[in-house]
Amino acid sequence: METAIACFARGTFLPTPSSNHSPPSVSPSFGFTSLKSSPFFGESLRVASKSTVKVSKPRDASPVTRCEIGDSLEEFLTKATPDKGLIRLLVCMGEALRTISFKVKTASCGGTQCVNSFGDEQLAVDLLANTLLFDALKHSHFCKYACSEEIPELQDMEGPVEGGFSVAFDPLDGSSIVDTNFTVGTIFGVWPGDKLTGVTGRDQAAAAMGIFGPRTTYVLALKDYPGTHEFLLLDEGKWQHVKETTDIGEGKLFSPGNLRATYDNPKYDELINYYVKEKYTLRYTGGMVPDVNQIIVKEKGIFTNVTSPSAKAKLRLLFEVAPLGFLIEKAGGFSSDGHQSVLDKVINNLDERTQVAYGSKNEIIRFEETLYGSSRLKGGVPVGAAA
């Protein structure tokens, strides 16, 4: 019998489509192995007969069922969107994040590299995460193209164009601090169709990050459902909905990235001195995922990563800035490159980079006014520091 790989979640199969679309000219997919025999996922994936699954096209109607704290990931997604393809893709990515969490926690670190061993094979944890995520996307059967910071070229995942998605991800943001046992994470954005350039962050159908710290969480947002939502990985391997964030308020919490830029960017130096003078609490780990996630969890604060003539932009718009901007803005916060929301920046190439700030409205106003003299958000709103 002809078979297809299907993600297994709480005893139910999500639909698996077939696709006859011809891919454009892209780099060949790198060495995927059958997930049926993959050593990475263990019990998380099973084989389903194509004759037993049906493909449902997304309905136009808005979701009417309210998601609740305590829902499983599958229950939440079923309530939040009618798009079965998006549900399947996000569930498969959740399976990959669960496995990455275990591999990061059991990595052996020596010198400058942390590795995991699979039989005779050893992989640095960032490359391992990269492989796991590509495998999950390929076998979701709803991803057309994918690329990552490790492999910044389009890889054909063989999913459909119509009803399918393209995904860009940073497999392990902060991999250089794994050996110090700091929190690290995965970032990814999901765009409808087959394009990852000529689009904006606002075009995303969903975005998410996996946070691997004392707890493992999966934070995601959907374009057509309000809020940014946190799921906790339980001991039994289930993702449980534990928090919904819909508003980022004011508060004296700052995470200043790229501080070397203060040397020859006097306006950034002025901004940092303001935070110190006003007795803001410094909460900076050196990892973008935990620093941005704390704004969502604490529902306040500001994250900055500013450039200067000698300290150029390092953060990639496609892989990091746009997905995290989507999460922040869906949570009720704001983002800026100094002049506009990062979600309005057109992604012209896969490696495009930018400076960025995420935070509450007043903090973004202050950021734009201090660096450039005015703010697009200013409209009679006070910008004094809040306690």
C-alpha positions as a printed NumPy array, in Angstrom:
array([[  0.   ,   0.   ,   0.   ],
       [  1.274,   3.486,  -0.835],
       [  2.129,   5.308,   2.358],
       [  2.975,   8.817,   3.493],
       [  4.55 ,  10.186,   6.634],
       [  2.103,  11.889,   8.972],
       [  2.803,  13.738,  12.204],
       [  1.361,  11.926,  15.174],
       [ -0.196,  14.096,  17.841],
       [ -2.174,  12.692,  20.783],
       [ -3.309,   9.696,  18.791],
       [ -4.709,  11.569,  15.796],
       [ -3.363,  12.094,  12.311],
       [ -3.404,  15.389,  10.523],
       [ -4.096,  15.346,   6.777],
       [ -1.368,  14.624,   4.247],
       [ -1.796,  16.109,   0.756],
       [ -0.041,  15.206,  -2.435],
       [  1.438,  17.8  ,  -4.735],
       [  2.33 ,  17.767,  -8.419],
       [  3.594,  21.316,  -8.544],
       [  6.899,  21.761, -10.351],
       [  9.504,  23.704,  -8.338],
       [ 11.335,  26.704,  -9.742],
       [ 15.102,  26.714,  -9.871],
       [ 16.358,  26.388,  -6.326],
       [ 19.127,  24.607,  -4.507],
       [ 18.56 ,  20.859,  -4.206],
       [ 17.287,  19.669,  -0.845],
       [ 20.153,  18.531,   1.296],
       [ 20.337,  14.872,   2.319],
       [ 16.925,  14.248,   3.849],
       [ 16.348,  10.782,   5.208],
       [ 13.029,   9.074,   5.647],
       [ 11.512,  10.22 ,   8.91 ],
       [ 10.108,   6.719,   9.32 ],
       [ 13.64 ,   5.586,  10.145],
       [ 14.965,   8.909,  11.432],
       [ 16.848,   8.625,  14.729],
       [ 15.883,  12.197,  15.618],
       [ 12.158,  11.93 ,  16.295],
       [ 11.824,   8.521,  17.956],
       [  8.133,   7.857,  18.636],
       [  6.893,  11.272,  17.575],
       [  6.08 ,  10.351,  13.963],
       [  4.181,   7.433,  12.492],
       [  3.205,   6.219,   9.039],
       [ -0.359,   6.677,   7.824],
       [ -2.049,   5.335,   4.728],
       [ -2.882,   7.981,   2.132],
       [ -6.246,   6.311,   1.752],
       [ -7.107,   7.18 ,   5.352],
       [ -6.467,  10.917,   5.223],
       [ -8.356,  13.746,   3.607],
       [ -7.294,  17.276,   2.779],
       [ -9.6  ,  20.05 ,   3.929],
       [ -9.302,  23.466,   2.337],
       [ -9.309,  26.432,   4.738],
       [-12.712,  28.   ,   5.245],
       [-13.192,  31.743,   4.92 ],
       [-15.142,  31.98 ,   8.175],
       [-13.361,  33.349,  11.227],
       [-12.841,  31.021,  14.16 ],
       [-15.727,  31.17 ,  16.63 ],
       [-14.395,  28.957,  19.426],
       [-12.46 ,  30.713,  22.154],
       [ -9.139,  29.121,  23.058],
       [ -8.586,  28.487,  26.746],
       [ -5.676,  28.179,  29.132],
       [ -5.069,  24.481,  29.633],
       [ -5.769,  23.517,  26.02 ],
       [ -3.282,  21.242,  24.332],
       [ -1.45 ,  22.619,  21.294],
       [ -3.706,  20.611,  18.969],
       [ -6.875,  21.779,  20.743],
       [ -5.738,  25.391,  20.61 ],
       [ -4.849,  25.292,  16.914],
       [ -8.088,  23.54 ,  15.977],
       [-10.017,  26.341,  17.673],
       [ -7.783,  29.164,  16.422],
       [ -7.671,  28.409,  12.69 ],
       [ -9.628,  26.398,  10.119],
       [ -6.453,  25.927,   8.045],
       [ -5.561,  22.24 ,   8.444],
       [ -2.278,  22.717,   6.619],
       [ -1.124,  25.418,   9.037],
       [ -2.21 ,  23.277,  11.991],
       [ -0.225,  20.343,  10.711],
       [  2.894,  22.407,  10.041],
       [  2.868,  24.003,  13.504],
       [  2.28 ,  20.648,  15.213],
       [  5.186,  19.095,  13.296],
       [  7.423,  22.011,  14.263],
       [  6.346,  21.471,  17.858],
       [  7.542,  17.877,  17.612],
       [ 10.913,  19.096,  16.37 ],
       [ 11.166,  21.667,  19.176],
       [ 10.444,  18.985,  21.745],
       [ 13.298,  16.887,  20.402],
       [ 15.682,  19.852,  20.118],
       [ 14.982,  20.694,  23.756],
       [ 16.064,  17.228,  24.86 ],
       [ 19.166,  17.259,  22.67 ],
       [ 20.225,  20.709,  23.902],
       [ 19.759,  19.656,  27.527],
       [ 21.884,  16.524,  26.977],
       [ 24.59 ,  18.111,  24.826],
       [ 28.186,  17.515,  25.816],
       [ 30.166,  20.758,  25.628],
       [ 33.925,  20.903,  25.302],
       [ 36.002,  23.834,  24.118],
       [ 33.806,  25.91 ,  21.841],
       [ 31.495,  23.204,  20.509],
       [ 28.579,  21.338,  22.055],
       [ 27.67 ,  18.047,  20.4  ],
       [ 25.169,  15.215,  20.565],
       [ 25.972,  11.655,  19.55 ],
       [ 23.717,   9.411,  17.432],
       [ 25.467,   6.104,  17.018],
       [ 28.612,   6.92 ,  15.063],
       [ 27.433,  10.418,  14.125],
       [ 28.208,  13.559,  16.066],
       [ 26.599,  16.905,  15.264],
       [ 26.968,  20.346,  16.795],
       [ 23.66 ,  21.167,  18.423],
       [ 22.887,  24.034,  16.051],
       [ 23.385,  21.767,  13.026],
       [ 21.338,  19.059,  14.705],
       [ 18.5  ,  21.524,  15.305],
       [ 18.771,  22.607,  11.676],
       [ 18.358,  19.011,  10.465],
       [ 15.435,  18.321,  12.802],
       [ 13.532,  21.379,  11.616],
       [ 14.076,  20.667,   7.916],
       [ 12.928,  17.078,   8.499],
       [  9.789,  18.269,  10.286],
       [  8.934,  20.728,   7.501],
       [  9.508,  18.193,   4.752],
       [  7.293,  15.637,   6.406],
       [  4.562,  18.086,   7.307],
       [  3.715,  17.895,   3.565],
       [  2.459,  21.489,   3.721],
       [  5.782,  23.288,   3.333],
       [  6.813,  24.237,  -0.198],
       [ 10.134,  25.966,   0.488],
       [ 12.282,  26.436,   3.555],
       [ 15.595,  28.043,   4.381],
       [ 17.603,  28.634,   7.518],
       [ 20.491,  30.719,   8.798],
       [ 22.625,  27.592,   8.479],
       [ 21.488,  26.956,   4.879],
       [ 20.373,  30.353,   3.504],
       [ 19.142,  29.001,   0.185],
       [ 15.657,  27.833,  -0.718],
       [ 15.223,  24.107,  -0.149],
       [ 12.328,  22.35 ,  -1.855],
       [ 10.19 ,  20.591,   0.77 ],
       [  7.863,  19.231,  -1.935],
       [  4.666,  20.61 ,  -0.431],
       [  1.955,  22.38 ,  -2.431],
       [  2.124,  26.021,  -3.477],
       [ -1.622,  26.576,  -3.169],
       [ -2.574,  25.941,   0.437],
       [  1.073,  25.465,   1.368],
       [  3.66 ,  27.586,   3.142],
       [  7.275,  28.663,   3.048],
       [  9.261,  28.801,   6.274],
       [ 12.425,  30.62 ,   7.341],
       [ 14.096,  29.774,  10.629],
       [ 17.055,  30.315,  12.904],
       [ 17.571,  26.769,  14.232],
       [ 19.344,  27.674,  17.478],
       [ 19.624,  31.361,  18.237],
       [ 22.268,  31.806,  20.929],
       [ 24.092,  28.566,  20.153],
       [ 27.352,  30.182,  21.291],
       [ 26.026,  30.337,  24.871],
       [ 24.847,  26.726,  25.12 ],
       [ 28.078,  25.789,  26.888],
       [ 27.399,  28.384,  29.612],
       [ 23.921,  26.876,  30.145],
       [ 22.081,  30.074,  29.227],
       [ 18.646,  29.953,  27.661],
       [ 18.663,  29.537,  23.868],
       [ 15.905,  29.12 ,  21.317],
       [ 14.554,  28.527,  17.843],
       [ 12.857,  31.24 ,  15.759],
       [ 10.711,  30.693,  12.684],
       [  8.295,  32.561,  10.443],
       [  5.641,  31.02 ,   8.186],
       [  4.647,  32.73 ,   4.944],
       [  1.783,  31.511,   2.727],
       [  2.676,  30.173,  -0.716],
       [  6.151,  29.857,  -2.195],
       [  7.851,  33.231,  -1.592],
       [ 10.309,  34.329,   1.079],
       [ 11.544,  37.447,  -0.735],
       [  9.487,  40.365,  -2.   ],
       [  7.292,  39.895,   1.07 ],
       [  7.042,  41.629,   4.443],
       [  6.83 ,  40.362,   7.99 ],
       [  3.204,  41.44 ,   8.04 ],
       [  2.485,  38.825,   5.362],
       [  3.285,  35.983,   7.757],
       [  0.566,  33.439,   8.444],
       [  2.232,  32.566,  11.748],
       [  5.462,  32.98 ,  13.671],
       [  6.899,  31.175,  16.654],
       [  9.873,  30.569,  18.875],
       [ 10.922,  27.639,  21.004],
       [ 12.611,  28.58 ,  24.272],
       [ 14.973,  26.037,  25.841],
       [ 15.67 ,  27.092,  29.405],
       [ 14.666,  25.844,  32.861],
       [ 11.297,  25.322,  31.181],
       [ 10.75 ,  24.507,  27.52 ],
       [  8.081,  26.667,  25.931],
       [  6.621,  27.118,  22.451],
       [  5.463,  30.699,  21.845],
       [  3.382,  31.293,  18.734],
       [  1.018,  33.709,  17.066],
       [ -1.373,  33.336,  14.145],
       [ -2.259,  36.124,  11.743],
       [ -6.018,  35.667,  12.065],
       [ -6.217,  34.984,  15.8  ],
       [ -5.562,  37.572,  18.539],
       [ -2.696,  37.422,  20.981],
       [  0.609,  35.663,  21.37 ],
       [  0.381,  32.328,  23.129],
       [  2.775,  30.342,  25.295],
       [  2.726,  26.548,  25.51 ],
       [  4.631,  24.657,  28.191],
       [  6.222,  21.276,  27.474],
       [  4.949,  18.898,  30.154],
       [  6.732,  15.811,  31.449],
       [  4.561,  13.531,  29.324],
       [  5.63 ,  15.391,  26.172],
       [  2.417,  17.364,  25.656],
       [  2.344,  21.098,  24.894],
       [ -0.134,  22.882,  27.204],
       [ -1.448,  26.421,  26.716],
       [ -0.344,  28.388,  29.795],
       [ -0.37 ,  32.084,  28.829],
       [ -1.982,  34.531,  26.433],
       [ -0.463,  37.987,  25.945],
       [ -2.51 ,  40.724,  24.282],
       [ -0.993,  43.886,  25.777],
       [  2.547,  45.104,  26.373],
       [  2.418,  47.83 ,  29.017],
       [  4.939,  50.338,  30.306],
       [  7.717,  49.337,  32.675],
       [ 11.366,  50.046,  33.465],
       [ 13.012,  46.974,  31.992],
       [ 15.671,  47.137,  29.275],
       [ 17.756,  44.707,  27.223],
       [ 20.435,  46.617,  25.29 ],
       [ 22.08 ,  44.671,  22.485],
       [ 25.144,  45.721,  20.48 ],
       [ 26.371,  48.126,  23.148],
       [ 29.644,  48.558,  21.26 ],
       [ 27.639,  50.798,  18.916],
       [ 27.423,  53.436,  21.672],
       [ 31.092,  54.207,  20.988],
       [ 30.347,  55.959,  17.699],
       [ 26.57 ,  56.34 ,  17.785],
       [ 26.031,  59.192,  20.279],
       [ 22.251,  58.949,  20.035],
       [ 22.306,  55.294,  21.104],
       [ 24.67 ,  56.269,  23.923],
       [ 22.144,  58.926,  24.96 ],
       [ 19.349,  56.36 ,  24.991],
       [ 21.313,  53.902,  27.142],
       [ 22.265,  56.674,  29.555],
       [ 18.571,  57.555,  29.856],
       [ 17.765,  54.005,  30.95 ],
       [ 20.536,  54.078,  33.541],
       [ 19.611,  57.549,  34.837],
       [ 15.946,  56.572,  35.162],
       [ 16.942,  53.435,  37.075],
       [ 15.637,  50.891,  34.6  ],
       [ 16.271,  47.246,  35.524],
       [ 18.864,  45.632,  33.258],
       [ 17.737,  42.204,  32.034],
       [ 20.023,  41.112,  29.206],
       [ 21.235,  37.555,  28.558],
       [ 22.969,  37.953,  25.206],
       [ 20.361,  35.707,  23.598],
       [ 17.74 ,  37.378,  21.425],
       [ 15.082,  34.735,  22.09 ],
       [ 15.02 ,  34.994,  25.91 ],
       [ 15.429,  38.777,  25.841],
       [ 12.466,  39.265,  23.502],
       [ 10.433,  36.535,  25.196],
       [ 10.719,  38.295,  28.547],
       [  8.896,  41.323,  27.083],
       [  6.002,  39.021,  26.171],
       [  6.024,  37.158,  29.495],
       [  6.536,  40.222,  31.726],
       [  4.296,  42.315,  29.426],
       [  6.662,  45.292,  29.596],
       [ 10.134,  46.433,  28.628],
       [ 12.333,  47.309,  25.66 ],
       [ 14.866,  45.357,  23.596],
       [ 17.289,  47.294,  21.388],
       [ 19.927,  46.323,  18.881],
       [ 21.241,  49.468,  17.215],
       [ 23.939,  49.924,  14.581],
       [ 26.764,  52.419,  14.187],
       [ 29.475,  53.141,  11.591],
       [ 31.762,  50.572,  13.23 ],
       [ 29.124,  48.121,  14.5  ],
       [ 27.062,  47.019,  11.523],
       [ 23.694,  45.269,  11.621],
       [ 23.904,  41.546,  12.39 ],
       [ 20.278,  40.581,  12.892],
       [ 18.625,  39.057,   9.828],
       [ 15.231,  40.414,   8.861],
       [ 13.899,  37.123,   7.463],
       [ 15.158,  34.632,  10.035],
       [ 14.967,  36.64 ,  13.26 ],
       [ 13.648,  40.19 ,  13.137],
       [ 10.391,  39.721,  11.214],
       [  9.194,  36.577,  13.081],
       [  9.95 ,  38.111,  16.491],
       [  8.34 ,  41.38 ,  15.378],
       [  5.204,  39.418,  14.503],
       [  5.141,  37.822,  17.98 ],
       [  5.679,  41.163,  19.725],
       [  3.04 ,  43.044,  17.735],
       [  0.475,  40.245,  18.085],
       [  1.143,  40.457,  21.837],
       [  0.166,  44.128,  21.797],
       [  3.656,  45.585,  21.568],
       [  5.473,  47.563,  18.894],
       [  8.587,  47.185,  16.771],
       [ 10.806,  49.643,  14.925],
       [ 13.905,  49.945,  12.789],
       [ 14.004,  53.612,  13.801],
       [ 11.477,  54.768,  11.225],
       [  8.855,  52.063,  10.707],
       [  7.556,  48.778,  12.042],
       [  9.923,  45.964,  11.084],
       [  6.839,  44.136,   9.777],
       [  6.547,  46.745,   7.011],
       [ 10.11 ,  46.274,   5.759],
       [ 10.229,  44.434,   2.435],
       [ 12.505,  41.391,   2.549],
       [ 14.545,  41.91 ,  -0.602],
       [ 17.045,  39.113,  -0.074],
       [ 17.476,  36.173,   2.298],
       [ 20.449,  37.722,   4.113],
       [ 19.055,  41.245,   4.585],
       [ 19.948,  42.709,   7.996],
       [ 18.616,  45.532,  10.127],
       [ 18.706,  47.27 ,  13.467],
       [ 15.614,  46.803,  15.626],
       [ 13.77 ,  47.674,  18.814],
       [ 10.835,  45.816,  20.377],
       [  8.734,  47.004,  23.301],
       [  5.793,  48.985,  24.559],
       [  4.414,  51.934,  22.617],
       [  6.031,  54.613,  24.774],
       [  9.399,  52.877,  24.695],
       [  9.326,  52.656,  20.904],
       [  8.357,  56.344,  20.734],
       [ 11.353,  57.166,  22.923],
       [ 13.601,  54.95 ,  20.805],
       [ 12.58 ,  56.664,  17.544],
       [ 12.644,  60.187,  18.973],
       [ 16.043,  59.785,  20.62 ],
       [ 17.726,  58.256,  17.587],
       [ 16.008,  60.224,  14.815],
       [ 14.246,  63.225,  16.371],
       [ 10.646,  62.173,  15.765],
       [  8.312,  59.198,  16.037],
       [  5.602,  57.951,  13.704],
       [  3.689,  56.799,  16.831],
       [  3.628,  60.161,  18.608],
       [  0.139,  61.5  ,  19.028],
       [ -0.19 ,  63.318,  22.319],
       [  0.929,  60.235,  24.235],
       [  3.187,  60.902,  27.248],
       [  6.558,  59.157,  27.053],
       [  7.785,  59.512,  30.622],
       [  9.31 ,  56.379,  32.145],
       [  6.795,  54.235,  34.014],
       [  7.574,  52.523,  37.285]])
